[in-house]
């Protein structure tokens, strides 16, 4: 016999910062410990140290997989196996757990395995004052006849307080007490109810209504209270209250009583006469849960069953009843109902511990499962026996009350029987008996003695180049004859070097599915195939593995256009093929040579003539790219022939490239030189230069016209001025005037007698030039040194005008010279 005592400090006002723990000393059987804790302790608070109290150690608790088993499945108390302590697992509310039952205790077992041990733990939940008294209603109304004699009693609803002992309701107080006072009545069974007693006669004419306050106080610390208002209306007449024949009625009811069964008839008498002696029966106002199971006839006083009774849920009921007459006078009584048990519950089998699967090399007497079998019935109806089939290599052994062990009874062989269906039967001793079956599917585990196997040791996968990273190539699958973790296969990519880089830089393998993925995009032109190794490894201990070699073939894609090797296309010079005018039909002009770095049909090239100066003169070989004449060359054919040849591959979609072939139809090189020199100029430069030349031409033309107008205006002005002078001075001699370097040559004009121009033009306007030579003579004036001097004659007005016109014309022609040269340059350019 052992006894353990733990004491702690009591917290106040629900502040659980200190452990309040008290284990009362009591006589207990070996292997049992009793603790006592207050309700509402914080989660995680320590209840007790089972290592010290049971003489265990942490190592034993870990090796035995110590755990808590409760028959009802509640989880209020938890086990800290690391420290060997019992802790509060969740909030404990004594009122919710036990209601008014005292003492309130939690019962559970601590189970250890290898070897199996069972220790009973009892934890008593102490009540704290965490609930205030309360009434079911906020206000009660009474009608009291004014003739009521002092001492008349009026039953009041008792307040309710879920707490127990000192923390429950202790006293009541009624205020004011001018006419009524409070009386607490103790019944033989120990319960109490309160009455309001009239101690001073009422006078309705003086005061028709009285308002009272009833307050209930509990005995907790600090003290809590609850109150209710009472309204008393004063009536006349009826001065006798009903009286029950018994203060307490007792009745026994079987739990299988059907609805409508009459279990009791109560009676009360009233000494009044007439309507005042009529009595109405009812449940008291503070009757709660029983009102849903029972009903009372208001006129006859018969109590019947209206709900389903269950002995396992409630064994007895306590109902307060009232008898009220027409004047509002009442009497109260109590009905105690006892429910008797019947065998209406089958045993319940709970598996509290199960080792599944177990290895096939397990020794006989190995515990496989621990069972708890409970029958909610009482006496013989709750006594249970347990058994299994004798054909199985297992047996059932009772370890303690309501606890059984399922253990092996023979050698197991997984290859013969990989699993067993064990049916456990529990039967009670009731009449008739009830039984329950529970089937356990027990699997026999294997050792890891098989390596994963691939269907074949070599596989081939294909992938098109320019693939997206992450594209799946192939899934490899291996199988393992083992099961469970021993057959759980993981796939890995073996590390190897590919092009000087790790294989993981090119590929990855999904460890679960064995799917091989491309990490990067491939280029067929760089690498056409890879060889990698994938390893399949099981989850056994130690693990076993096997390998498979995967050949990855890169498939070509039409991602490269054809490249022209000949003729070479340059930006600064021109290459032209010459065709003599005497060439016959089929004359080989040149051959377009192109390649495509793709392979297969993506590299099959075809040649087509896209554009040509004269399509009727040339053709291109579809397969070989040879350019040949298709008719006789004639003198009418242009010297410059420009051919555009397109080269296409056979891919889908196809890609192409174009090449320009310049052909000169001529017999000699100088004949075609000027025709092809303009091909070498940069088009952008020519367009820009053309713009500036047009702009310059417009400016020069504007300046020329302006100068011409000015010169003519000046000459007209001078002519008019001289005409006026001649008319006013007609006697003056006139000397003919000849401009320097000019002579009158028989009226044929005033241009120089001999002036030559040499113009050098090329097809390249930037290289054109003009050269002006000197005149043949230094003077155009004809002088006859041997002739006789003559006196100039006086010229007429018409002769003077003619001279002026000739001079103006000479100046115009002289200014026209540079403009003519500029026009010539522009024409040559365009």
Secondary structure by P-SEA (a helix, b strand, c coil): cbbbbbbbbbbccccccccbbbbcbbbbcccbbbbbbbcccccccccccccccccccaaaaaaacbbbbbccccccbbbcccccccccccccccccccccccccbbbbbbbbcccbbbbbbbbbbbbcccccccccccbbbbbbbccccccbbbbbbbbbbccccccccccccccccccbbbbbbbccccccbbbbbbcbbbbcccccbbbbbbbbbcccccccbbbbbbbbbbbccccbbbbbcccbbbbbbccccccccccbbbbbbbcccccccbbbbbccccccccccccccccccbbbbbcbbbbcccccbbbbbbbbbccccccccbbbbbbbbbcccccbbbbbcccccccccccccccccbbbbbbbcccccccbbbbbcccccccccccccccbbbbbbcbbbbcccccccbbbbbbbcccccbbbbbbbbbbbbbbcccccccccccbbbbbbbcccccccccbbbbbbbcccccccbbbbbbcccccccccccccccccccccbbbbcbbbbcccccbbbbbbbbbccccccccbbbbbbbbbbbccccccccccccccccbbbbbbbccccccccccbbbbbbbcccccccbbbbbbcccccccccccccccbbbbbccccccccccbbbbbbbbbcccccccbbbbbbbbbccccccccccccccccccaaaaaaaaaaaaaaaaaaaaaaaaaaaaaaaaaaaaaaaaaaaaaacccbbbbbbbcccccccccccccccbbbbbbbbcccccccbbbbbcccccccccccccbbbbccccccaaaaaaaaaaaaaaaaaaaaaaaaaaaaaaaaac
